[in-house]
């Protein structure tokens, strides 16, 4: 069996040059990909940092109002069913606890009274009328300060979300390409080191 011929110095030099060029190309690709990844991150940061239009801000106001309404009465309502050492829970009281035989109302529910305390009423209004509260606030705010708000040319949040989604998709593709190039560099380096 014949052994493979030993490469000449010229062949070895040519092969080394090809390997060097391949590594340079791959590392150049990685550098280009890294630069685009950094640009994408800056673009995303700029989209998130840009001020909102008054219209977009009003959507966040409404979400806040709805969140406040969602908190209404949670503590007081649940405490009406908990047994306390000094009082019978509302769900265990008999009819006679609420009305006399003559039909007089005896209703007493301290937790229910707290539900209608002034501090809780704001939450109750937020629960029952989030659209109306948002609209009333925004009409007044717009009339008094709308011109001073500015940002009328701001990119709408919905459009920003779509832009970020496209950027994230591109970012995912680039990260895959970068991982592929880095893997090729490692394979070449390992095979040369041998």
JOQUI-V8551 format. One record per helix or strand. SS is the DSSP state (helix for helix, strand for strand). FROM is the first residue (numbers start at 0). LEN is the number of residues. If there is no record, write none. Layout:
{{SS:FROM:LEN} {SS:FROM:LEN}}
This chain:
{{helix:8:41} {helix:53:17} {helix:73:6} {strand:83:1} {strand:86:1} {helix:89:3} {helix:94:3} {strand:98:1} {strand:104:1} {helix:109:6} {helix:117:11} {helix:129:20} {helix:156:37}}
